[in-house]
Amino acid sequence: MYTISELLNSHVVRSIVPKRWNSSHKKLHNVLSKMPLDPKHIAEAQKQRLKLKQKVSKVSPGIVNLQVLGCGAPGAPASVYLFTDQTRYLFNCGEGTQRLAYEHKTKLSCLENIFMTRTNWERIGGLPGICLTMQDVGVPAVSLHGPPGLDELFKAMRRFVILKDMKVEASEYATGDVYEDHVMTLRYVVINRDTSECKGAGSDEEQSQEEAPVDDTDYYAYERKKEAPPQTQSETTKSARTTDWTKREETSVMAYICKLKPRHGQLSLERCVDFGVPPGPLLGQLKNGNDVTLPDGRVVKSADVRAPDDPGPVFMFIDIPSREYLKDFMAKGDVFAKYQQQATDEADQAIFVVHFTPVDVMRCEEYRQFMDRFSASTRHIALNEVNNFSGYIAAHRIQYHLNQLDEQIFPLLREENNEYNDPPATDPDLVRSSSLSYMHIRPPKGIDRAQEASLNASEYLSELELLPDFKEALEALKQQMVQHNERRSASIRAEQFPRLIFLGTGSSIPNKTRNVSAILILTSNQSSILLDCGEGTVGQIWRFFGKTHAEAVLRSIKAVYISHLHADHHLGLIGLLQARKKLFGDDCERLTLFAPEQISYWLRLYDCRFESIHKDYTLVKNADLLEQPFKDERLFEMGIQEIATCRVRHCPHSFGVALKVAAIGTHPDTNIEGDVKITYSGDTMPCESLIALGRDSTVLIHEATMEDELAAEARIKMHSTLSQAIEQGRKMNARYTLLTHFSQRYAKIPRLRPEQQQSGLGTDLGIAFDNMEVTLDDLPTLCKFYPALKAMFISHFEEMEQKAIKRGNKKLRLETVKNGTGSKECSPTR
């Protein structure tokens, strides 16, 4: 067994970094890489990106790195990021890739090619999110490479993944086709599935499905300050006719053989002097491989003053999903043979082979024979379930911090770390990986070790010791919690239901500390319901519960509620369905899916054109619950008496929901008995219908996307501010209000008004964090956490205050100019 560090120690280290890239280009690149970018600046960013691309397109790549962005551990994508001085490439993009890219500062502004090995959700589930982010940072176009069908993904999601400022292209490729640019030459190898023993694709099961209504809703019209034009009957009929409902099965996967372009040898200044080359631009031409003519007419050849060229190394990406592909994989052995032991040129022997292939296929004799044909110097990197640690370091870091406040409300994540877990003894040849592992294909001088993701608990806890007021604030919190802690124990807590587990508390896009919307409500030991299911929800479950317990929790999820069809609220649904099917097979119980009716178009189209999912859920339309709450025997078994919905003020087809859940166990701190009413707002601005629905709720979970000073922006985007969410709770007489769905500008703690900071949160309020577990008895204590949270996140808090001051000063200047007074009034700073 090799670790990434060990297998890189033997690699030769050499590099040339173009000086021009290290100055102005790098500065421009950093500007373009900030995210998200204001839409009005996207066109300018694209223009600058094209200029930069033209300037560097003829520059030989210097440093070339292969970064394991996602290692394929449970709940993590398997994805690889290849980056050079000028260009970026992504290989596979499962759910969570965008979040890992953000956490590890992976710059997306130069990413223009994404290579997929398969068209299943495990490989493509992160494409929608990462493309939206790429559009924000000014990428003008992206090319998708892979098996047939990739172009259909964005057609199916065109209503809730809006890419009006970035062009997405997908083409089909055959074995022998070549992609080539100034960095590398890439060869496509199509591996076909043996269908001789498979059932015919034309099954009659899809014929029994109801026709899905065509969804032509404009879910973002309100942000453009216009009403969505009503869809005419003829337009709807035309859309229905152009939708391809033919059942398509995955019959091929794609492998990639990559070879970097040769790099010119290092320029010898001594030889240049010997040949009489004067200082100046002639040296640059010689360095780039061009012959030059001296002023005296003599010709100096580049080969005479440079070291031998560095031949481009070879590396591969292989993904064989099942034994059905092994026959064609072995038949194409000659394609790979020229890069294995029998390569005619030693430089053609592959230095890395990245395996997305699952472990059970890698254990097959045919696959082992394929691996054995490579040179002993070839390193095989497995990105699959053999790995344990997902690489979401920031989630662990903040959880270690929050855990100091309360060990039960903020339990440590139960994800295993690769550093302390060896691969199975039955797989001695499999090379483990972890996210943020760097493999230097052409490394910079002086670097011969990989950088690997690992946890360091002592470092995280020592960070708290450096905070000026945290120790005192923590001590004060502990004193206030003494009586509560005396009445609770882990055994009592384990039998208390319902329990709320916040899996995602951020809005729009995930960041390293807050994932997008998802709330798990445990109603008993065997049952739970999920409120919204943003991208990466399954990964959050794996990390929160740990591998063994997570499987039980995934089985316990009997129902999922989707509030509306913005991507950040439902893109994790297919991943959830697939995870359950993979774990439980035919024993997997159908989910009851409460959602807007329009979701059926997307789910049906995915079912027909990508993977079969229609047997995994039963749709209950949210609109059907407006007049009469939903009740059935299955809900009663879950401990849920009824579910009711109302329309809320956000995008079209947005709903709020109220659940009546049976309280189980003793709750001495709240004295709650009987049914508990939990109301969830989804996304909405202040809304009378939600107040009516949630009247006398035990718990209101309400979005609080923006701070109060951004009320105008919140109104445009049809969201609520903190004070508006709090007021909603008081108007409906909710006993407790929990705030969630914070804008990612408040990545750690939302900003309160100055008077709220002085008085603290009301006794009925709490702030939600990712990986936070709340029982009914915890509700009265949540208001006490704010002073300690403020001390913990003081740097973030002060940064928000500075931004608020700048906004205030700018507003004052604009008002002064508008009034034409020209007088110098006191600014908010003073």
C-alpha positions in Angstrom: 0.0 0.0 0.0 1.2 3.5 -0.8 0.1 6.8 0.6 0.0 9.7 -1.9 3.1 11.3 -0.2 5.1 8.1 -0.5 4.3 7.5 -4.2 5.3 11.0 -5.0 8.6 11.0 -3.2 10.3 9.1 -6.0 9.1 11.4 -8.8 11.6 13.6 -10.6 11.1 17.3 -9.7 11.6 19.9 -12.4 9.7 23.0 -13.6 9.9 26.3 -15.5 7.4 28.9 -14.5 6.8 31.7 -17.1 7.7 35.0 -15.5 5.0 36.9 -17.4 2.3 34.7 -15.8 3.6 35.4 -12.3 3.0 39.2 -12.6 0.0 40.9 -14.3 -1.7 37.7 -15.5 -1.8 36.3 -12.0 -3.3 39.5 -10.6 -6.0 39.5 -13.3 -6.6 35.8 -12.7 -7.2 36.4 -9.0 -9.7 39.1 -9.7 -11.6 36.9 -12.1 -11.6 34.0 -9.6 -13.6 35.8 -6.9 -17.1 34.4 -6.5 -19.9 35.2 -6.9 -19.5 38.0 -9.4 -22.2 40.6 -9.8 -24.1 39.8 -13.0 -23.5 43.2 -14.5 -19.8 42.5 -14.5 -20.0 39.1 -16.1 -19.6 40.4 -19.7 -16.5 42.4 -18.7 -15.0 39.4 -16.9 -15.6 37.2 -20.0 -13.9 39.8 -22.2 -10.8 39.9 -20.0 -10.8 36.1 -19.8 -10.7 35.8 -23.6 -7.8 38.3 -23.7 -5.9 36.3 -21.1 -6.5 33.1 -23.0 -5.1 34.5 -26.2 -2.0 35.8 -24.5 -1.1 32.5 -22.8 -2.3 30.1 -25.5 1.2 29.9 -27.0 3.1 29.6 -23.7 4.4 26.2 -22.9 2.9 25.0 -19.6 5.2 25.2 -16.6 3.8 23.7 -13.4 1.2 21.0 -14.0 -0.7 19.6 -11.1 -3.3 16.9 -10.7 -5.4 17.5 -7.6 -7.8 15.0 -6.1 -10.7 17.3 -5.4 -13.1 14.6 -4.3 -11.8 11.1 -3.4 -15.1 9.1 -3.8 -15.4 8.4 0.0 -19.0 7.9 1.2 -20.8 11.2 0.7 -18.1 12.8 -1.4 -17.7 13.1 -5.1 -14.9 11.4 -7.1 -13.4 14.2 -9.1 -10.0 15.3 -10.3 -8.8 18.8 -11.1 -5.9 19.2 -13.5 -4.4 22.6 -13.5 -1.5 24.3 -15.2 -0.2 27.9 -15.2 -2.9 28.9 -17.7 -5.6 26.3 -18.0 -7.9 24.2 -15.9 -9.6 20.8 -16.6 -12.1 18.9 -14.4 -12.6 15.1 -14.6 -16.0 14.1 -13.3 -18.3 16.4 -11.2 -20.4 14.6 -8.6 -22.5 16.3 -6.0 -20.4 18.4 -3.7 -17.6 19.2 -6.2 -18.6 22.9 -6.1 -18.3 23.1 -2.4 -15.0 21.4 -2.3 -13.7 23.7 -5.0 -14.8 26.7 -2.9 -13.3 25.4 0.3 -9.9 24.6 -1.2 -9.8 27.8 -3.2 -9.8 25.9 -6.5 -10.1 28.7 -9.1 -12.9 28.1 -11.7 -12.4 31.2 -13.9 -10.0 29.3 -16.3 -12.1 26.1 -16.3 -13.4 25.5 -19.8 -13.3 21.7 -20.3 -15.1 19.1 -18.1 -14.5 15.5 -18.9 -17.1 13.0 -17.7 -16.5 9.2 -17.6 -20.2 8.4 -17.2 -23.7 10.0 -17.5 -25.0 8.8 -14.1 -25.8 11.2 -11.2 -22.8 10.0 -9.2 -20.6 11.6 -11.9 -22.7 14.5 -13.2 -24.7 15.6 -10.1 -22.4 18.6 -9.4 -22.5 19.9 -13.0 -25.5 22.3 -12.5 -24.1 24.0 -9.4 -20.5 24.3 -10.7 -21.7 25.7 -14.0 -23.8 28.4 -12.3 -20.7 29.4 -10.3 -18.5 29.4 -13.4 -21.0 31.7 -15.1 -20.8 34.1 -12.1 -17.0 34.3 -12.4 -17.1 35.2 -16.1 -16.4 31.9 -17.9 -17.9 32.5 -21.4 -18.2 28.9 -22.5 -17.6 25.4 -21.2 -17.2 22.2 -23.2 -18.6 18.9 -21.8 -16.7 15.7 -23.0 -18.0 12.2 -22.3 -20.5 9.6 -23.3 -23.7 10.5 -25.2 -26.4 12.3 -23.4 -24.6 15.0 -21.5 -26.3 17.8 -23.6 -29.7 16.6 -22.4 -28.9 17.3 -18.7 -29.1 21.1 -19.1 -32.1 20.9 -21.4 -34.0 19.0 -18.7 -33.0 21.6 -16.1 -33.4 24.7 -18.2 -36.1 26.2 -16.0 -34.2 26.1 -12.7 -30.6 26.2 -13.9 -30.4 29.4 -15.9 -27.2 29.7 -18.0 -27.9 32.8 -20.1 -24.4 34.2 -19.8 -22.4 31.0 -20.5 -22.6 28.6 -23.4 -22.6 24.9 -22.6 -21.5 22.6 -25.4 -21.5 18.8 -25.5 -20.3 16.6 -28.3 -20.1 12.9 -28.9 -16.7 11.2 -29.3 -15.5 7.8 -30.5 -12.5 5.8 -29.7 -9.5 7.3 -31.6 -10.9 10.9 -31.4 -8.5 13.4 -30.0 -8.8 16.6 -28.1 -5.7 18.8 -28.3 -4.6 22.2 -27.0 -1.4 23.9 -26.0 -1.2 21.9 -22.8 -2.0 18.3 -23.7 -3.3 15.8 -26.2 -6.2 13.7 -24.9 -7.4 10.5 -26.5 -11.0 9.2 -26.0 -11.5 5.5 -25.4 -15.2 4.4 -25.5 -15.9 1.2 -23.4 -19.2 -0.4 -24.3 -21.4 -2.5 -22.1 -22.1 -6.1 -23.1 -25.8 -6.1 -23.6 -26.1 -9.7 -24.8 -27.5 -11.0 -21.5 -29.4 -7.8 -20.6 -33.1 -7.2 -20.9 -34.2 -5.1 -23.9 -34.3 -1.4 -23.4 -37.8 -1.1 -24.6 -39.5 -2.1 -21.4 -43.2 -1.5 -20.9 -42.8 -0.1 -17.4 -42.4 3.5 -18.6 -45.6 3.2 -20.6 -47.6 2.9 -17.4 -46.3 6.2 -16.0 -48.4 9.3 -16.2 -47.4 11.9 -18.7 -45.4 14.6 -16.9 -46.7 18.2 -17.5 -44.2 20.3 -19.4 -42.7 22.9 -17.0 -42.1 26.2 -18.8 -42.2 28.3 -15.7 -39.8 31.2 -15.4 -38.7 30.8 -11.8 -36.4 33.8 -11.8 -38.7 36.4 -13.5 -39.2 38.3 -10.2 -35.5 39.0 -9.9 -35.6 40.7 -13.3 -38.5 42.9 -12.1 -41.0 41.5 -14.6 -43.8 39.0 -14.6 -43.3 35.7 -16.2 -45.2 35.7 -19.6 -48.1 33.2 -19.5 -47.4 30.1 -21.6 -49.8 29.6 -24.4 -51.4 26.3 -25.2 -49.6 26.0 -28.5 -46.2 26.7 -26.9 -46.9 24.0 -24.2 -47.9 21.5 -26.9 -44.8 22.3 -28.9 -42.6 21.8 -25.8 -44.3 18.5 -25.2 -43.7 17.4 -28.7 -40.0 18.2 -28.7 -39.4 16.4 -25.4 -37.8 13.0 -26.0 -39.5 10.6 -23.7 -37.7 7.6 -25.2 -36.1 5.3 -22.7 -32.3 5.5 -23.0 -29.9 3.3 -21.0 -26.3 3.9 -20.4 -24.5 1.5 -22.7 -21.0 3.1 -22.8 -18.5 4.9 -20.6 -15.4 6.9 -21.5 -11.8 6.5 -20.6 -9.2 9.2 -21.2 -5.5 8.9 -22.0 -3.7 12.2 -21.6 -0.2 13.2 -22.7 1.3 16.6 -21.9 2.9 18.5 -24.7 6.7 18.3 -24.6 8.3 21.2 -22.7 11.4 22.9 -24.0 14.5 22.3 -22.1 15.9 25.0 -19.8 17.8 27.8 -21.5 21.6 27.8 -20.8 22.8 31.4 -20.4 26.4 30.2 -20.6 25.8 28.7 -24.1 24.0 31.9 -25.2 27.0 33.9 -24.2 29.3 31.5 -26.0 27.2 32.0 -29.2 27.2 35.8 -28.7 23.5 36.2 -28.1 22.9 39.7 -26.6 20.6 40.3 -23.6 17.0 41.0 -24.6 14.1 39.5 -26.5 16.2 37.1 -28.5 16.7 35.1 -25.2 12.9 34.7 -24.9 12.6 33.4 -28.4 15.3 30.9 -27.9 13.7 29.8 -24.7 10.4 29.2 -26.5 12.1 27.0 -29.1 12.6 29.5 -31.9 15.8 29.9 -33.8 17.1 33.5 -34.0 19.3 35.6 -36.3 21.9 37.7 -34.6 22.7 41.3 -35.8 25.8 40.0 -37.6 23.7 37.6 -39.6 24.6 34.4 -37.7 21.8 31.9 -37.0 21.6 30.5 -33.5 19.5 27.3 -33.2 17.3 27.0 -30.0 18.4 23.3 -29.7 22.1 24.4 -29.4 21.5 26.6 -26.3 18.8 24.6 -24.4 18.9 21.4 -22.4 17.1 18.4 -24.0 13.3 18.8 -24.2 11.2 17.2 -21.4 8.8 14.7 -23.1 5.3 15.0 -21.9 4.2 12.4 -19.3 1.2 10.2 -19.8 -1.7 9.7 -17.3 -5.1 8.0 -17.6 -8.6 8.1 -16.2 -10.5 4.8 -16.1 -14.1 4.1 -14.9 -15.5 0.6 -15.4 -18.8 0.6 -13.5 -19.6 -3.1 -13.6 -18.5 -6.5 -15.0 -20.7 -6.0 -18.0 -18.0 -3.6 -19.4 -15.0 -5.8 -18.8 -15.4 -7.7 -22.1 -15.0 -4.6 -24.3 -12.4 -3.2 -21.9 -10.2 -6.2 -22.4 -10.8 -6.2 -26.1 -9.4 -2.6 -26.3 -6.2 -3.7 -24.5 -4.1 -2.7 -27.5 -5.2 1.0 -27.0 -3.7 1.0 -23.5 -0.8 -1.4 -24.3 1.4 1.4 -25.8 1.4 3.1 -22.4 2.1 0.0 -20.3 5.3 -2.1 -19.8 5.6 -2.8 -23.5 5.7 0.9 -24.5 8.3 1.4 -27.2 9.5 4.6 -25.5 10.0 4.7 -21.8 8.5 8.2 -21.8 5.2 6.8 -23.0 4.8 4.6 -19.9 1.9 6.1 -17.8 3.0 7.8 -14.6 -0.5 7.8 -13.0 -3.7 5.9 -13.6 -6.7 7.3 -11.8 -9.3 4.7 -11.2 -13.0 5.8 -10.7 -13.8 2.1 -11.0 -15.6 0.7 -7.9 -13.7 -1.7 -5.6 -15.7 -4.8 -6.5 -14.7 -4.4 -10.2 -11.1 -3.6 -9.3 -11.0 -6.9 -7.5 -11.9 -8.8 -10.7 -9.2 -11.0 -12.2 -9.4 -9.2 -15.6 -9.0 -5.8 -14.0 -6.1 -6.9 -11.9 -4.4 -8.3 -15.0 -4.9 -4.9 -16.7 -3.2 -3.1 -13.7 -0.3 -5.6 -13.7 0.6 -4.8 -17.3 1.7 -1.3 -16.3 5.3 -0.5 -15.3 6.3 -0.8 -11.7 6.8 2.9 -11.7 3.1 3.6 -12.6 1.1 4.7 -9.6 -2.6 3.7 -9.4 -4.9 6.1 -7.6 -8.2 4.7 -6.4 -11.1 7.2 -6.1 -13.9 5.1 -4.8 -15.3 3.7 -1.6 -11.9 2.4 -0.4 -11.4 6.0 0.8 -13.0 7.2 4.0 -12.3 10.9 4.5 -14.3 13.3 2.2 -12.0 16.3 2.6 -14.5 18.8 4.0 -12.0 20.1 6.5 -13.9 23.4 7.2 -17.0 21.6 8.3 -15.0 19.6 10.9 -13.1 22.8 12.0 -16.2 24.8 12.7 -17.9 21.8 14.4 -14.9 21.4 16.7 -15.4 25.1 17.6 -19.2 24.8 18.1 -18.8 21.6 20.1 -17.1 23.6 22.8 -20.4 25.4 23.4 -22.5 22.3 23.7 -21.4 18.7 22.9 -25.0 17.5 22.2 -26.4 20.3 20.2 -23.2 20.4 18.2 -21.8 16.8 18.2 -18.5 16.2 16.5 -18.9 14.8 13.0 -18.5 11.0 12.8 -16.7 10.8 9.5 -13.5 8.7 9.5 -10.2 10.3 8.5 -8.0 8.4 6.1 -4.9 9.2 8.1 -6.0 6.7 10.7 -7.7 4.0 8.6 -5.8 1.6 6.4 -7.4 0.1 3.2 -8.7 -3.4 3.5 -6.0 -6.1 3.8 -7.6 -7.8 0.8 -6.6 -4.9 -1.4 -2.9 -4.3 -0.8 -2.4 -2.8 -4.3 -5.1 -0.1 -4.0 -3.7 3.3 -3.5 -5.7 5.4 -1.1 -6.4 9.1 -1.7 -8.1 12.0 0.0 -9.4 15.3 -1.2 -6.9 18.0 -1.6 -4.2 15.5 -2.6 -1.8 17.0 -5.1 0.1 14.9 -7.7 2.7 17.0 -9.4 2.9 15.8 -12.9 5.3 18.7 -13.7 6.1 20.0 -10.2 7.8 23.2 -9.2 11.4 22.9 -8.0 11.8 22.0 -4.4 8.4 20.2 -4.1 8.4 16.4 -3.9 5.7 15.7 -1.4 1.9 15.7 -1.8 -0.4 17.9 0.2 -3.1 15.8 1.8 -6.3 16.7 3.6 -6.3 15.7 7.3 -7.8 16.7 10.5 -6.0 18.4 13.3 -8.2 18.7 16.4 -5.6 20.3 18.6 -5.0 23.0 16.0 -8.7 23.8 15.8 -9.1 24.1 19.5 -6.0 26.2 19.9 -7.6 28.7 17.5 -10.2 29.4 20.1 -7.6 30.2 22.8 -6.3 33.1 20.7 -9.7 34.8 20.7 -9.8 37.7 23.2 -13.2 37.4 24.8 -14.2 33.8 24.0 -13.0 32.2 27.3 -15.2 34.6 29.4 -18.2 34.2 27.1 -17.9 30.4 27.1 -17.7 30.4 30.9 -20.8 32.6 31.1 -22.7 30.2 28.8 -21.7 27.2 30.8 -23.0 28.8 34.0 -26.3 29.5 32.3 -26.6 25.9 31.1 -25.8 24.2 34.4 -29.5 23.4 35.3 -30.3 22.3 31.8 -27.3 20.0 31.7 -28.2 18.4 35.0 -31.6 17.4 33.6 -30.5 15.9 30.4 -28.4 12.9 29.5 -27.4 11.1 26.3 -29.7 8.2 27.0 -32.8 10.5 27.6 -31.9 12.5 24.6 -31.8 9.4 22.4 -35.4 8.7 23.1 -36.7 12.3 22.6 -38.6 13.0 19.4 -39.0 14.9 17.2 -35.4 15.9 16.8 -34.3 18.6 14.3 -31.0 18.1 12.5 -30.0 21.0 10.2 -28.0 19.6 7.3 -27.9 22.8 5.2 -28.5 26.4 6.5 -27.1 28.5 3.6 -28.8 30.0 0.6 -28.2 29.9 -3.2 -24.7 28.2 -3.3 -22.9 26.1 -0.7 -19.8 27.5 1.0 -17.3 25.7 3.2 -19.3 26.2 6.4 -23.0 26.3 5.3 -24.4 23.9 2.8 -27.7 24.6 0.9 -31.1 23.9 2.4 -31.9 20.6 4.1 -33.5 19.8 7.5 -33.9 16.3 8.8 -36.7 15.7 11.3 -36.4 12.5 13.2 -39.9 11.4 14.3 -38.9 8.1 15.8 -36.0 5.6 15.8 -37.2 4.2 12.6 -38.8 7.2 10.8 -37.8 10.6 9.5 -38.8 13.3 7.0 -36.6 15.6 5.1 -37.5 19.3 4.5 -35.9 20.3 1.3 -32.9 18.4 -0.2 -30.2 20.7 -1.6 -27.1 19.4 -3.4 -24.8 17.4 -1.1 -27.5 16.5 1.5 -26.6 12.8 1.4 -22.9 13.8 2.1 -24.1 15.8 5.1 -25.9 12.7 6.4 -22.8 10.6 6.0 -20.6 13.1 7.9 -23.0 13.8 10.7 -24.0 10.2 11.5 -20.9 8.2 10.4 -21.0 5.3 8.0 -22.9 2.7 10.0 -25.6 4.9 11.5 -26.0 6.9 8.3 -27.2 3.8 6.5 -29.9 3.4 9.1 -30.9 7.0 8.8 -31.1 6.8 5.0 -33.4 3.8 5.4 -35.5 5.7 8.0 -36.3 8.6 5.6 -39.9 7.8 4.6 -40.8 11.2 3.1 -39.2 14.3 1.5 -40.8 17.7 1.2 -39.6 20.1 -1.5 -40.7 23.7 -0.9 -40.1 25.1 -4.4 -38.0 24.4 -7.5 -35.0 26.6 -7.1 -31.9 24.4 -7.6 -30.5 24.9 -4.0 -33.6 23.3 -2.6 -34.0 20.1 -4.6 -30.8 19.2 -6.5 -29.9 16.6 -3.8 -33.0 14.6 -4.4 -31.8 12.3 -7.1 -28.6 11.7 -5.1 -30.8 10.6 -2.1 -32.9 8.3 -4.3 -29.7 6.7 -5.8 -28.0 6.4 -2.4 -30.9 4.5 -1.0 -31.2 2.2 -4.0 -27.5 1.5 -3.9 -27.6 0.5 -0.2 -30.9 -1.4 -0.1 -31.6 -2.5 -3.6 -35.1 -4.0 -4.1 -35.8 -3.7 -0.4 -35.7 0.0 -0.7 -39.1 1.5 0.3 -40.7 4.1 -1.9 -40.4 7.7 -0.6 -43.4 9.8 -0.4 -42.4 13.0 -2.2 -44.3 16.2 -1.3 -43.4 18.7 -4.0 -44.7 21.2 -6.5 -46.3 19.3 -9.4 -43.9 20.8 -11.9 -41.0 18.7 -10.5 -42.4 15.7 -12.3 -41.2 17.0 -15.6 -37.6 17.1 -14.5 -37.8 13.7 -12.6 -39.6 12.0 -15.5 -37.1 13.3 -18.1 -34.2 12.2 -15.9 -35.8 8.8 -15.5 -36.2 8.3 -19.2 -32.9 9.7 -20.5 -30.4 8.9 -17.7 -31.3 6.5 -14.9 -34.5 4.8 -13.8 -35.9 6.4 -10.6 -39.7 6.4 -11.0 -40.0 3.3 -8.8 -38.3 5.1 -5.9 -40.9 7.7 -5.0 -44.6 8.5 -5.1 -45.4 12.1 -5.8 -48.0 14.0 -3.7 -48.6 17.5 -5.1 -48.1 20.3 -2.6 -51.1 22.1 -4.1 -53.4 19.2 -3.1 -52.6 19.9 0.5 -53.8 23.6 0.4 -57.5 22.9 1.2 -57.2 19.6 3.1 -54.2 18.4 5.2 -52.7 15.2 4.1 -53.3 12.2 6.3 -52.6 8.5 5.7 -51.6 5.3 7.5 -48.0 5.6 6.5 -47.7 9.1 8.0 -49.3 7.8 11.3 -46.7 5.1 11.4 -44.0 7.8 11.1 -45.5 9.7 14.0 -46.8 12.5 11.8 -50.5 13.2 12.3 -50.9 15.5 9.2 -49.1 17.7 6.7 -50.6 20.9 5.4 -49.3 23.5 2.9 -49.9 27.1 1.9 -48.6 29.3 -0.9 -45.8 31.7 0.0 -44.4 34.8 -1.7 -41.4 33.7 -3.6 -41.0 32.3 -7.1 -44.0 30.5 -8.8 -45.1 27.3 -7.1 -43.5 28.1 -3.7 -45.0 26.6 -0.6 -44.8 26.7 3.2 -45.6 23.6 5.2 -46.8 22.7 8.7 -46.5 19.2 10.3 -48.2 17.9 13.4 -45.8 15.4 15.0 -46.3 13.2 18.0 -43.9 14.1 20.9 -42.1 11.1 22.2 -40.1 10.9 25.5 -40.0 13.3 28.4 -39.3 17.0 27.9 -38.8 18.5 31.3 -37.5 21.9 30.1 -40.5 22.6 27.8 -43.3 20.5 29.4 -44.5 19.6 25.9 -46.9 16.7 25.6 -49.1 15.4 22.8 -48.6 16.8 19.3 -45.9 19.2 18.2 -46.6 21.6 15.4 -43.5 22.4 13.2 -43.9 25.0 10.5 -41.3 25.6 7.8 -41.4 28.7 5.6 -39.2 27.5 2.7 -38.2 30.7 0.9 -40.5 33.6 1.2 -40.9 37.3 2.0 -43.3 38.1 4.9 -46.5 36.3 4.1 -50.0 36.3 5.7 -50.8 32.8 4.5 -47.8 31.4 6.3 -48.9 33.1 9.5 -52.3 31.5 9.2 -50.9 28.1 8.4 -48.4 28.2 11.3 -50.8 29.7 13.9 -49.7 28.5 17.4 -46.7 26.5 16.2 -44.4 24.9 18.6 -41.5 25.6 16.3 -41.2 27.9 13.3 -38.2 27.4 11.1 -38.1 30.5 9.0 -35.7 31.8 6.3 -33.7 34.9 7.3 -31.6 35.4 4.2 -30.5 39.0 4.7 -29.8 41.5 7.4 -32.3 44.3 8.1 -30.3 47.0 6.3 -30.8 45.1 3.0 -34.6 45.0 3.2 -34.8 46.5 -0.3 -32.7 43.8 -1.8 -34.6 41.2 0.1 -37.8 42.6 -1.3 -36.5 42.3 -4.9 -35.4 38.7 -4.4 -38.5 37.9 -2.4 -36.7 36.9 0.8 -37.0 37.8 4.4 -34.7 39.8 6.7 -33.9 38.7 10.2 -36.4 41.0 11.8 -39.1 40.1 9.3 -38.6 36.4 10.1 -38.7 37.1 13.9 -41.9 39.2 13.4 -43.5 36.4 11.4 -43.0 34.0 14.3 -44.5 36.5 16.8 -47.5 37.2 14.6 -48.3 33.5 14.3 -47.7 33.0 18.1 -45.0 30.5 17.5 -43.5 29.3 20.8 -40.0 29.2 19.3 -38.5 30.5 16.1 -35.3 29.1 14.5 -33.6 31.2 11.8 -32.0 29.5 8.8 -31.2 30.0 5.0 -28.7 32.8 5.6 -27.0 34.5 2.6 -23.5 33.2 2.1 -22.2 36.7 3.0 -23.1 35.6 6.6 -21.1 32.4 6.3 -20.6 32.0 10.0 -23.0 34.2 11.9 -25.9 36.5 10.8 -25.6 40.2 11.5 -28.0 41.7 14.0 -28.9 45.3 14.4 -26.9 47.2 17.0 -29.8 47.3 19.5 -30.3 43.5 19.0 -26.6 42.9 19.7 -27.0 44.8 22.9 -30.1 43.0 24.1 -29.3 39.7 22.6 -31.7 37.2 21.1 -35.2 36.9 22.5 -35.9 33.9 24.7 -37.9 32.4 21.8 -35.2 32.6 19.2 -32.3 30.5 17.9 -29.8 30.6 15.0 -29.3 27.4 13.0 -26.0 26.0 12.0 -25.1 23.1 9.8 -24.8 19.8 11.7 -26.8 21.2 14.6 -29.2 18.8 16.5 -32.1 20.3 18.4 -34.5 18.5 20.7 -37.6 20.2 22.2 -35.7 20.6 25.5 -32.9 22.5 23.7 -35.2 25.2 22.3 -35.3 27.4 25.5 -31.5 27.4 25.6 -30.6 28.5 22.1 -31.0 32.2 22.8 -28.2 32.0 25.3 -25.6 31.1 22.7 -25.4 34.4 20.9 -22.7 36.1 23.0 -20.4 33.1 22.8 -21.0 32.8 19.1 -20.2 36.4 18.6 -16.9 36.0 20.5 -16.1 32.9 18.6 -16.6 34.5 15.2 -15.4 38.0 16.1 -13.3 38.5 13.0 -16.2 37.6 10.7 -18.5 39.8 12.8 -16.1 42.8 12.6 -15.8 42.3 8.8 -19.6 42.4 8.5 -19.7 45.6 10.6 -17.1 47.2 8.4 -19.1 46.4 5.3 -22.2 47.8 6.9 -20.3 51.1 7.6 -19.2 51.3 4.0 -22.7 50.8 2.8 -24.0 53.5 5.2 -21.3 55.9 4.0 -22.1 55.2 0.4 -25.8 55.7 0.9 -25.2 59.0 2.7 -23.0 60.3 -0.1 -25.6 59.4 -2.7 -28.3 61.1 -0.7 -26.1 64.2 -0.3 -25.5 64.4 -4.1 -29.2 63.7 -4.8 -30.3 66.5 -2.4 -27.7 68.8 -3.9 -26.7 70.2 -0.5 -23.0 69.4 -0.7 -22.9 69.7 3.1 -20.7 67.3 5.1 -23.0 65.5 7.4 -21.8 63.0 10.0 -21.2 59.6 8.5 -22.3 56.3 10.3 -18.6 55.9 11.2 -18.8 58.9 13.4 
